[in-house]
Every structure is written in C-alpha cells, then in structure tokens.
Amino acid sequence: MPVNRLARTGDVISLYDNDFPDGDDHLGSDTAEGDRGTLVFNLDGAHYTLDYGPA
C-alpha cells in the first residue's frame, strides 16, 4: 500500500505496529540511502520491506 511521506537521504525510518495484546511493537529501523532503495523491517518476527523513490 502506498505511504506518502517525505524522507531525505540519511533519515532513519522506523516501523511500528499497533495490535492486540501488545500494541506499538517496534518492527525495526533502516536508513534511507540515495534516491531509490528498499528498507527492511524484521524485528519481533516481522518481515516487511518498503520500496522508496521520488514521488
């Protein structure tokens, strides 16, 4: 699903979920490097990727 947020090279992006019974699980952090790329979030049993590039 698209996520429209502005991030710059060097920004640290963090991903959290909010589910029952333990809300706000930190699923990981990764750093945006360059114009395009893929961030990986794999803490707490998660496996999410986020592809980013110019809007």
mmCIF file as Biopython writes it, N, C-alpha, C and O atoms, coordinates in Angstrom:
data_model
#
loop_
_atom_site.group_PDB
_atom_site.id
_atom_site.type_symbol
_atom_site.label_atom_id
_atom_site.label_alt_id
_atom_site.label_comp_id
_atom_site.label_asym_id
_atom_site.label_entity_id
_atom_site.label_seq_id
_atom_site.pdbx_PDB_ins_code
_atom_site.Cartn_x
_atom_site.Cartn_y
_atom_site.Cartn_z
_atom_site.occupancy
_atom_site.B_iso_or_equiv
_atom_site.auth_seq_id
_atom_site.auth_asym_id
_atom_site.pdbx_PDB_model_num
ATOM 1   N N  . MET A ? 1  ? 0.848  -1.152  0.000  1.0 0.0 1  A 1 
ATOM 2   C CA . MET A ? 1  ? 0.000  0.000   0.000  1.0 0.0 1  A 1 
ATOM 3   C C  . MET A ? 1  ? 0.904  1.228   0.000  1.0 0.0 1  A 1 
ATOM 4   O O  . MET A ? 1  ? 1.921  1.227   0.694  1.0 0.0 1  A 1 
ATOM 5   N N  . PRO A ? 2  ? 0.582  2.243   -0.730 1.0 0.0 2  A 1 
ATOM 6   C CA . PRO A ? 2  ? 1.402  3.460   -0.765 1.0 0.0 2  A 1 
ATOM 7   C C  . PRO A ? 2  ? 1.412  4.186   0.582  1.0 0.0 2  A 1 
ATOM 8   O O  . PRO A ? 2  ? 0.394  4.280   1.268  1.0 0.0 2  A 1 
ATOM 9   N N  . VAL A ? 3  ? 2.580  4.689   0.933  1.0 0.0 3  A 1 
ATOM 10  C CA . VAL A ? 3  ? 2.744  5.518   2.125  1.0 0.0 3  A 1 
ATOM 11  C C  . VAL A ? 3  ? 3.403  6.804   1.656  1.0 0.0 3  A 1 
ATOM 12  O O  . VAL A ? 3  ? 4.576  6.799   1.282  1.0 0.0 3  A 1 
ATOM 13  N N  . ASN A ? 4  ? 2.672  7.890   1.672  1.0 0.0 4  A 1 
ATOM 14  C CA . ASN A ? 4  ? 3.179  9.154   1.150  1.0 0.0 4  A 1 
ATOM 15  C C  . ASN A ? 4  ? 3.762  9.995   2.273  1.0 0.0 4  A 1 
ATOM 16  O O  . ASN A ? 4  ? 3.050  10.750  2.935  1.0 0.0 4  A 1 
ATOM 17  N N  . ARG A ? 5  ? 5.070  9.855   2.480  1.0 0.0 5  A 1 
ATOM 18  C CA . ARG A ? 5  ? 5.792  10.616  3.492  1.0 0.0 5  A 1 
ATOM 19  C C  . ARG A ? 5  ? 7.095  11.095  2.890  1.0 0.0 5  A 1 
ATOM 20  O O  . ARG A ? 5  ? 7.711  10.385  2.095  1.0 0.0 5  A 1 
ATOM 21  N N  . LEU A ? 6  ? 7.517  12.279  3.256  1.0 0.0 6  A 1 
ATOM 22  C CA . LEU A ? 6  ? 8.769  12.843  2.778  1.0 0.0 6  A 1 
ATOM 23  C C  . LEU A ? 6  ? 9.908  12.361  3.666  1.0 0.0 6  A 1 
ATOM 24  O O  . LEU A ? 6  ? 9.839  12.466  4.890  1.0 0.0 6  A 1 
ATOM 25  N N  . ALA A ? 7  ? 10.950 11.835  3.043  1.0 0.0 7  A 1 
ATOM 26  C CA . ALA A ? 7  ? 12.165 11.437  3.761  1.0 0.0 7  A 1 
ATOM 27  C C  . ALA A ? 7  ? 13.348 11.858  2.908  1.0 0.0 7  A 1 
ATOM 28  O O  . ALA A ? 7  ? 13.272 11.888  1.680  1.0 0.0 7  A 1 
ATOM 29  N N  . ARG A ? 8  ? 14.420 12.176  3.569  1.0 0.0 8  A 1 
ATOM 30  C CA . ARG A ? 8  ? 15.638 12.594  2.879  1.0 0.0 8  A 1 
ATOM 31  C C  . ARG A ? 8  ? 16.731 11.545  3.080  1.0 0.0 8  A 1 
ATOM 32  O O  . ARG A ? 8  ? 16.662 10.742  4.011  1.0 0.0 8  A 1 
ATOM 33  N N  . THR A ? 9  ? 17.728 11.553  2.214  1.0 0.0 9  A 1 
ATOM 34  C CA . THR A ? 9  ? 18.871 10.664  2.364  1.0 0.0 9  A 1 
ATOM 35  C C  . THR A ? 9  ? 19.465 10.848  3.754  1.0 0.0 9  A 1 
ATOM 36  O O  . THR A ? 9  ? 19.705 11.974  4.190  1.0 0.0 9  A 1 
ATOM 37  N N  . GLY A ? 10 ? 19.697 9.757   4.435  1.0 0.0 10 A 1 
ATOM 38  C CA . GLY A ? 10 ? 20.239 9.785   5.789  1.0 0.0 10 A 1 
ATOM 39  C C  . GLY A ? 10 ? 19.188 9.716   6.878  1.0 0.0 10 A 1 
ATOM 40  O O  . GLY A ? 10 ? 19.525 9.487   8.039  1.0 0.0 10 A 1 
ATOM 41  N N  . ASP A ? 11 ? 17.910 9.908   6.532  1.0 0.0 11 A 1 
ATOM 42  C CA . ASP A ? 11 ? 16.841 9.803   7.535  1.0 0.0 11 A 1 
ATOM 43  C C  . ASP A ? 11 ? 16.677 8.350   7.973  1.0 0.0 11 A 1 
ATOM 44  O O  . ASP A ? 11 ? 16.738 7.430   7.158  1.0 0.0 11 A 1 
ATOM 45  N N  . VAL A ? 12 ? 16.469 8.162   9.268  1.0 0.0 12 A 1 
ATOM 46  C CA . VAL A ? 12 ? 16.183 6.840   9.811  1.0 0.0 12 A 1 
ATOM 47  C C  . VAL A ? 12 ? 14.664 6.673   9.855  1.0 0.0 12 A 1 
ATOM 48  O O  . VAL A ? 12 ? 13.953 7.490   10.440 1.0 0.0 12 A 1 
ATOM 49  N N  . ILE A ? 13 ? 14.184 5.606   9.230  1.0 0.0 13 A 1 
ATOM 50  C CA . ILE A ? 13 ? 12.754 5.306   9.164  1.0 0.0 13 A 1 
ATOM 51  C C  . ILE A ? 13 ? 12.486 4.134   10.109 1.0 0.0 13 A 1 
ATOM 52  O O  . ILE A ? 13 ? 13.165 3.110   10.032 1.0 0.0 13 A 1 
ATOM 53  N N  . SER A ? 14 ? 11.506 4.276   10.994 1.0 0.0 14 A 1 
ATOM 54  C CA . SER A ? 14 ? 11.128 3.224   11.930 1.0 0.0 14 A 1 
ATOM 55  C C  . SER A ? 14 ? 9.711  2.765   11.626 1.0 0.0 14 A 1 
ATOM 56  O O  . SER A ? 14 ? 8.867  3.556   11.207 1.0 0.0 14 A 1 
ATOM 57  N N  . LEU A ? 15 ? 9.460  1.481   11.841 1.0 0.0 15 A 1 
ATOM 58  C CA . LEU A ? 15 ? 8.140  0.902   11.594 1.0 0.0 15 A 1 
ATOM 59  C C  . LEU A ? 15 ? 7.625  0.291   12.885 1.0 0.0 15 A 1 
ATOM 60  O O  . LEU A ? 15 ? 8.340  -0.442  13.569 1.0 0.0 15 A 1 
ATOM 61  N N  . TYR A ? 16 ? 6.377  0.600   13.211 1.0 0.0 16 A 1 
ATOM 62  C CA . TYR A ? 16 ? 5.705  0.068   14.397 1.0 0.0 16 A 1 
ATOM 63  C C  . TYR A ? 16 ? 4.363  -0.515  13.983 1.0 0.0 16 A 1 
ATOM 64  O O  . TYR A ? 16 ? 3.749  -0.043  13.027 1.0 0.0 16 A 1 
ATOM 65  N N  . ASP A ? 17 ? 3.908  -1.530  14.692 1.0 0.0 17 A 1 
ATOM 66  C CA . ASP A ? 17 ? 2.528  -1.976  14.513 1.0 0.0 17 A 1 
ATOM 67  C C  . ASP A ? 17 ? 1.772  -1.718  15.805 1.0 0.0 17 A 1 
ATOM 68  O O  . ASP A ? 17 ? 2.367  -1.524  16.864 1.0 0.0 17 A 1 
ATOM 69  N N  . ASN A ? 18 ? 0.468  -1.718  15.700 1.0 0.0 18 A 1 
ATOM 70  C CA . ASN A ? 18 ? -0.386 -1.464  16.848 1.0 0.0 18 A 1 
ATOM 71  C C  . ASN A ? 18 ? -1.467 -2.534  16.851 1.0 0.0 18 A 1 
ATOM 72  O O  . ASN A ? 18 ? -2.545 -2.352  16.285 1.0 0.0 18 A 1 
ATOM 73  N N  . ASP A ? 19 ? -1.161 -3.655  17.498 1.0 0.0 19 A 1 
ATOM 74  C CA . ASP A ? 19 ? -2.107 -4.764  17.528 1.0 0.0 19 A 1 
ATOM 75  C C  . ASP A ? 19 ? -2.285 -5.275  18.953 1.0 0.0 19 A 1 
ATOM 76  O O  . ASP A ? 19 ? -1.536 -4.901  19.856 1.0 0.0 19 A 1 
ATOM 77  N N  . PHE A ? 20 ? -3.267 -6.117  19.140 1.0 0.0 20 A 1 
ATOM 78  C CA . PHE A ? 20 ? -3.575 -6.711  20.432 1.0 0.0 20 A 1 
ATOM 79  C C  . PHE A ? 20 ? -2.744 -7.972  20.601 1.0 0.0 20 A 1 
ATOM 80  O O  . PHE A ? 20 ? -2.576 -8.679  19.607 1.0 0.0 20 A 1 
ATOM 81  N N  . PRO A ? 21 ? -2.232 -8.304  21.714 1.0 0.0 21 A 1 
ATOM 82  C CA . PRO A ? 21 ? -2.408 -7.672  23.017 1.0 0.0 21 A 1 
ATOM 83  C C  . PRO A ? 21 ? -1.301 -6.669  23.357 1.0 0.0 21 A 1 
ATOM 84  O O  . PRO A ? 21 ? -1.438 -5.910  24.317 1.0 0.0 21 A 1 
ATOM 85  N N  . ASP A ? 22 ? -0.233 -6.653  22.605 1.0 0.0 22 A 1 
ATOM 86  C CA . ASP A ? 22 ? 0.894  -5.770  22.948 1.0 0.0 22 A 1 
ATOM 87  C C  . ASP A ? 22 ? 1.098  -4.739  21.842 1.0 0.0 22 A 1 
ATOM 88  O O  . ASP A ? 22 ? 1.899  -4.946  20.930 1.0 0.0 22 A 1 
ATOM 89  N N  . GLY A ? 23 ? 0.378  -3.646  21.927 1.0 0.0 23 A 1 
ATOM 90  C CA . GLY A ? 23 ? 0.428  -2.617  20.895 1.0 0.0 23 A 1 
ATOM 91  C C  . GLY A ? 23 ? 1.782  -1.945  20.794 1.0 0.0 23 A 1 
ATOM 92  O O  . GLY A ? 23 ? 2.616  -2.053  21.694 1.0 0.0 23 A 1 
ATOM 93  N N  . ASP A ? 24 ? 1.989  -1.253  19.693 1.0 0.0 24 A 1 
ATOM 94  C CA . ASP A ? 24 ? 3.187  -0.463  19.438 1.0 0.0 24 A 1 
ATOM 95  C C  . ASP A ? 24 ? 4.473  -1.284  19.435 1.0 0.0 24 A 1 
ATOM 96  O O  . ASP A ? 24 ? 5.467  -0.866  20.029 1.0 0.0 24 A 1 
ATOM 97  N N  . ASP A ? 25 ? 4.473  -2.427  18.787 1.0 0.0 25 A 1 
ATOM 98  C CA . ASP A ? 25 ? 5.694  -3.215  18.633 1.0 0.0 25 A 1 
ATOM 99  C C  . ASP A ? 25 ? 6.624  -2.514  17.644 1.0 0.0 25 A 1 
ATOM 100 O O  . ASP A ? 25 ? 6.201  -2.112  16.560 1.0 0.0 25 A 1 
ATOM 101 N N  . HIS A ? 26 ? 7.881  -2.373  18.021 1.0 0.0 26 A 1 
ATOM 102 C CA . HIS A ? 26 ? 8.881  -1.806  17.114 1.0 0.0 26 A 1 
ATOM 103 C C  . HIS A ? 26 ? 9.340  -2.921  16.183 1.0 0.0 26 A 1 
ATOM 104 O O  . HIS A ? 26 ? 9.914  -3.910  16.636 1.0 0.0 26 A 1 
ATOM 105 N N  . LEU A ? 27 ? 9.091  -2.768  14.892 1.0 0.0 27 A 1 
ATOM 106 C CA . LEU A ? 27 ? 9.411  -3.799  13.909 1.0 0.0 27 A 1 
ATOM 107 C C  . LEU A ? 27 ? 10.752 -3.570  13.239 1.0 0.0 27 A 1 
ATOM 108 O O  . LEU A ? 27 ? 11.197 -4.396  12.443 1.0 0.0 27 A 1 
ATOM 109 N N  . GLY A ? 28 ? 11.397 -2.459  13.550 1.0 0.0 28 A 1 
ATOM 110 C CA . GLY A ? 28 ? 12.729 -2.215  13.011 1.0 0.0 28 A 1 
ATOM 111 C C  . GLY A ? 28 ? 12.911 -0.791  12.534 1.0 0.0 28 A 1 
ATOM 112 O O  . GLY A ? 28 ? 11.961 -0.011  12.450 1.0 0.0 28 A 1 
ATOM 113 N N  . SER A ? 29 ? 14.162 -0.471  12.223 1.0 0.0 29 A 1 
ATOM 114 C CA . SER A ? 29 ? 14.543 0.828   11.680 1.0 0.0 29 A 1 
ATOM 115 C C  . SER A ? 29 ? 15.559 0.593   10.572 1.0 0.0 29 A 1 
ATOM 116 O O  . SER A ? 29 ? 16.327 -0.368  10.617 1.0 0.0 29 A 1 
ATOM 117 N N  . ASP A ? 30 ? 15.558 1.463   9.591  1.0 0.0 30 A 1 
ATOM 118 C CA . ASP A ? 30 ? 16.516 1.392   8.497  1.0 0.0 30 A 1 
ATOM 119 C C  . ASP A ? 30 ? 16.755 2.814   8.014  1.0 0.0 30 A 1 
ATOM 120 O O  . ASP A ? 30 ? 15.963 3.711   8.305  1.0 0.0 30 A 1 
ATOM 121 N N  . THR A ? 31 ? 17.832 3.025   7.283  1.0 0.0 31 A 1 
ATOM 122 C CA . THR A ? 31 ? 18.222 4.355   6.844  1.0 0.0 31 A 1 
ATOM 123 C C  . THR A ? 31 ? 18.022 4.509   5.345  1.0 0.0 31 A 1 
ATOM 124 O O  . THR A ? 31 ? 18.446 3.653   4.568  1.0 0.0 31 A 1 
ATOM 125 N N  . ALA A ? 32 ? 17.372 5.605   4.930  1.0 0.0 32 A 1 
ATOM 126 C CA . ALA A ? 32 ? 17.198 5.918   3.515  1.0 0.0 32 A 1 
ATOM 127 C C  . ALA A ? 32 ? 18.549 6.353   2.953  1.0 0.0 32 A 1 
ATOM 128 O O  . ALA A ? 32 ? 19.166 7.292   3.457  1.0 0.0 32 A 1 
ATOM 129 N N  . GLU A ? 33 ? 19.001 5.670   1.917  1.0 0.0 33 A 1 
ATOM 130 C CA . GLU A ? 33 ? 20.287 5.975   1.293  1.0 0.0 33 A 1 
ATOM 131 C C  . GLU A ? 33 ? 20.084 6.133   -0.206 1.0 0.0 33 A 1 
ATOM 132 O O  . GLU A ? 33 ? 19.732 5.173   -0.892 1.0 0.0 33 A 1 
ATOM 133 N N  . GLY A ? 34 ? 20.302 7.330   -0.711 1.0 0.0 34 A 1 
ATOM 134 C CA . GLY A ? 34 ? 20.157 7.577   -2.138 1.0 0.0 34 A 1 
ATOM 135 C C  . GLY A ? 34 ? 18.736 7.887   -2.543 1.0 0.0 34 A 1 
ATOM 136 O O  . GLY A ? 34 ? 17.840 7.999   -1.707 1.0 0.0 34 A 1 
ATOM 137 N N  . ASP A ? 35 ? 18.542 8.028   -3.875 1.0 0.0 35 A 1 
ATOM 138 C CA . ASP A ? 35 ? 17.233 8.404   -4.429 1.0 0.0 35 A 1 
ATOM 139 C C  . ASP A ? 35 ? 16.204 7.284   -4.378 1.0 0.0 35 A 1 
ATOM 140 O O  . ASP A ? 35 ? 15.009 7.536   -4.225 1.0 0.0 35 A 1 
ATOM 141 N N  . ARG A ? 36 ? 16.668 6.058   -4.507 1.0 0.0 36 A 1 
ATOM 142 C CA . ARG A ? 36 ? 15.775 4.896   -4.536 1.0 0.0 36 A 1 
ATOM 143 C C  . ARG A ? 36 ? 16.382 3.783   -3.707 1.0 0.0 36 A 1 
ATOM 144 O O  . ARG A ? 36 ? 17.598 3.719   -3.525 1.0 0.0 36 A 1 
ATOM 145 N N  . GLY A ? 37 ? 15.525 2.906   -3.205 1.0 0.0 37 A 1 
ATOM 146 C CA . GLY A ? 37 ? 16.037 1.766   -2.456 1.0 0.0 37 A 1 
ATOM 147 C C  . GLY A ? 37 ? 14.924 1.000   -1.786 1.0 0.0 37 A 1 
ATOM 148 O O  . GLY A ? 37 ? 13.741 1.259   -2.008 1.0 0.0 37 A 1 
ATOM 149 N N  . THR A ? 38 ? 15.318 0.063   -0.972 1.0 0.0 38 A 1 
ATOM 150 C CA . THR A ? 38 ? 14.383 -0.770  -0.221 1.0 0.0 38 A 1 
ATOM 151 C C  . THR A ? 38 ? 14.834 -0.799  1.228  1.0 0.0 38 A 1 
ATOM 152 O O  . THR A ? 38 ? 16.001 -1.060  1.518  1.0 0.0 38 A 1 
ATOM 153 N N  . LEU A ? 39 ? 13.913 -0.533  2.128  1.0 0.0 39 A 1 
ATOM 154 C CA . LEU A ? 39 ? 14.172 -0.614  3.563  1.0 0.0 39 A 1 
ATOM 155 C C  . LEU A ? 39 ? 13.605 -1.940  4.058  1.0 0.0 39 A 1 
ATOM 156 O O  . LEU A ? 39 ? 12.584 -2.408  3.554  1.0 0.0 39 A 1 
ATOM 157 N N  . VAL A ? 40 ? 14.266 -2.547  5.043  1.0 0.0 40 A 1 
ATOM 158 C CA . VAL A ? 40 ? 13.843 -3.849  5.569  1.0 0.0 40 A 1 
ATOM 159 C C  . VAL A ? 40 ? 13.558 -3.713  7.061  1.0 0.0 40 A 1 
ATOM 160 O O  . VAL A ? 40 ? 14.340 -3.128  7.810  1.0 0.0 40 A 1 
ATOM 161 N N  . PHE A ? 41 ? 12.419 -4.268  7.473  1.0 0.0 41 A 1 
ATOM 162 C CA . PHE A ? 41 ? 11.993 -4.246  8.870  1.0 0.0 41 A 1 
ATOM 163 C C  . PHE A ? 41 ? 11.710 -5.688  9.286  1.0 0.0 41 A 1 
ATOM 164 O O  . PHE A ? 41 ? 10.792 -6.314  8.756  1.0 0.0 41 A 1 
ATOM 165 N N  . ASN A ? 42 ? 12.503 -6.228  10.245 1.0 0.0 42 A 1 
ATOM 166 C CA . ASN A ? 42 ? 12.358 -7.656  10.550 1.0 0.0 42 A 1 
ATOM 167 C C  . ASN A ? 42 ? 12.494 -7.990  12.035 1.0 0.0 42 A 1 
ATOM 168 O O  . ASN A ? 42 ? 12.870 -9.109  12.383 1.0 0.0 42 A 1 
ATOM 169 N N  . LEU A ? 43 ? 12.194 -7.038  12.905 1.0 0.0 43 A 1 
ATOM 170 C CA . LEU A ? 43 ? 12.209 -7.338  14.332 1.0 0.0 43 A 1 
ATOM 171 C C  . LEU A ? 43 ? 10.868 -7.929  14.768 1.0 0.0 43 A 1 
ATOM 172 O O  . LEU A ? 43 ? 9.867  -7.787  14.066 1.0 0.0 43 A 1 
ATOM 173 N N  . ASP A ? 44 ? 10.851 -8.582  15.908 1.0 0.0 44 A 1 
ATOM 174 C CA . ASP A ? 44 ? 9.630  -9.121  16.519 1.0 0.0 44 A 1 
ATOM 175 C C  . ASP A ? 44 ? 8.881  -10.072 15.581 1.0 0.0 44 A 1 
ATOM 176 O O  . ASP A ? 44 ? 7.650  -10.100 15.580 1.0 0.0 44 A 1 
ATOM 177 N N  . GLY A ? 45 ? 9.619  -10.849 14.786 1.0 0.0 45 A 1 
ATOM 178 C CA . GLY A ? 45 ? 9.003  -11.828 13.897 1.0 0.0 45 A 1 
ATOM 179 C C  . GLY A ? 45 ? 8.416  -11.251 12.617 1.0 0.0 45 A 1 
ATOM 180 O O  . GLY A ? 45 ? 7.751  -11.969 11.870 1.0 0.0 45 A 1 
ATOM 181 N N  . ALA A ? 46 ? 8.649  -9.969  12.349 1.0 0.0 46 A 1 
ATOM 182 C CA . ALA A ? 46 ? 8.080  -9.319  11.158 1.0 0.0 46 A 1 
ATOM 183 C C  . ALA A ? 46 ? 8.984  -9.541  9.942  1.0 0.0 46 A 1 
ATOM 184 O O  . ALA A ? 46 ? 10.161 -9.873  10.086 1.0 0.0 46 A 1 
ATOM 185 N N  . HIS A ? 47 ? 8.434  -9.359  8.769  1.0 0.0 47 A 1 
ATOM 186 C CA . HIS A ? 47 ? 9.216  -9.305  7.535  1.0 0.0 47 A 1 
ATOM 187 C C  . HIS A ? 47 ? 8.502  -8.357  6.567  1.0 0.0 47 A 1 
ATOM 188 O O  . HIS A ? 47 ? 7.667  -8.773  5.764  1.0 0.0 47 A 1 
ATOM 189 N N  . TYR A ? 48 ? 8.854  -7.073  6.666  1.0 0.0 48 A 1 
ATOM 190 C CA . TYR A ? 48 ? 8.279  -6.058  5.796  1.0 0.0 48 A 1 
ATOM 191 C C  . TYR A ? 48 ? 9.397  -5.381  5.019  1.0 0.0 48 A 1 
ATOM 192 O O  . TYR A ? 48 ? 10.505 -5.203  5.525  1.0 0.0 48 A 1 
ATOM 193 N N  . THR A ? 49 ? 9.094  -5.010  3.789  1.0 0.0 49 A 1 
ATOM 194 C CA . THR A ? 49 ? 10.005 -4.188  3.001  1.0 0.0 49 A 1 
ATOM 195 C C  . THR A ? 49 ? 9.254  -2.958  2.544  1.0 0.0 49 A 1 
ATOM 196 O O  . THR A ? 49 ? 8.042  -2.993  2.332  1.0 0.0 49 A 1 
ATOM 197 N N  . LEU A ? 50 ? 9.985  -1.877  2.396  1.0 0.0 50 A 1 
ATOM 198 C CA . LEU A ? 50 ? 9.404  -0.629  1.928  1.0 0.0 50 A 1 
ATOM 199 C C  . LEU A ? 50 ? 10.305 -0.113  0.807  1.0 0.0 50 A 1 
ATOM 200 O O  . LEU A ? 50 ? 11.462 0.236   1.042  1.0 0.0 50 A 1 
ATOM 201 N N  . ASP A ? 51 ? 9.768  -0.070  -0.405 1.0 0.0 51 A 1 
ATOM 202 C CA . ASP A ? 51 ? 10.498 0.489   -1.553 1.0 0.0 51 A 1 
ATOM 203 C C  . ASP A ? 51 ? 10.251 1.975   -1.588 1.0 0.0 51 A 1 
ATOM 204 O O  . ASP A ? 51 ? 9.117  2.420   -1.410 1.0 0.0 51 A 1 
ATOM 205 N N  . TYR A ? 52 ? 11.308 2.764   -1.819 1.0 0.0 52 A 1 
ATOM 206 C CA . TYR A ? 52 ? 11.143 4.206   -1.861 1.0 0.0 52 A 1 
ATOM 207 C C  . TYR A ? 52 ? 11.828 4.793   -3.093 1.0 0.0 52 A 1 
ATOM 208 O O  . TYR A ? 52 ? 12.757 4.211   -3.652 1.0 0.0 52 A 1 
ATOM 209 N N  . GLY A ? 53 ? 11.342 5.954   -3.491 1.0 0.0 53 A 1 
ATOM 210 C CA . GLY A ? 53 ? 11.888 6.675   -4.629 1.0 0.0 53 A 1 
ATOM 211 C C  . GLY A ? 53 ? 11.187 8.021   -4.749 1.0 0.0 53 A 1 
ATOM 212 O O  . GLY A ? 53 ? 10.334 8.366   -3.932 1.0 0.0 53 A 1 
ATOM 213 N N  . PRO A ? 54 ? 11.559 8.776   -5.781 1.0 0.0 54 A 1 
ATOM 214 C CA . PRO A ? 54 ? 10.939 10.091  -5.957 1.0 0.0 54 A 1 
ATOM 215 C C  . PRO A ? 54 ? 9.441  9.982   -6.206 1.0 0.0 54 A 1 
ATOM 216 O O  . PRO A ? 54 ? 8.957  9.023   -6.808 1.0 0.0 54 A 1 
ATOM 217 N N  . ALA A ? 55 ? 8.732  10.978  -5.731 1.0 0.0 55 A 1 
ATOM 218 C CA . ALA A ? 55 ? 7.270  10.996  -5.914 1.0 0.0 55 A 1 
ATOM 219 C C  . ALA A ? 55 ? 6.912  11.470  -7.304 1.0 0.0 55 A 1 
ATOM 220 O O  . ALA A ? 55 ? 5.732  11.552  -7.643 1.0 0.0 55 A 1 
#
